[in-house]
């Protein structure tokens, strides 16, 4: 019972934090290019509907609370604008493993990802260090820690 209450409390805290995040907080804390572009221009909807990382096109772009996303098609852009919170990457687009392991913002390889429970997680993958593999070895603990750690950046 305690575990269920804790899970519900964390859920409500994360939902309320999402609503409390204004564009300025998001621009400061999210993994964005100088232009405000997220996921290095990759289409967030494609991760869900084709299970693949695909670079978006500038002509199909949308901005949600100060963060700009590119899409491969008009349809993906429209899908995103109907429910942007569903498609945004977790932890502001920073490496999920690093957020869980040390509470750090670490850059990602947009082609190294996982969709888990309807959420997009991105990972660092360079220099023979694919953090998705490490995440998969201890996913439940790392996800829980990452959820807590992210609250330090977007209270």
Protein Blocks (a to p, Z undefined) as FASTA:
>chain_A
ZZmmmmmmmmmmmmmmmmmpcfklmmmmmccdfkopahhhpafklmmmnopacdddfklc
cdeehiacddfbfklmmmmmmmmmlmpcghhlpafklmmmnopacdddfkbccdeehiac
ddddeehiafklmmmmmmmmmmmmmmmmmmmmmZZ
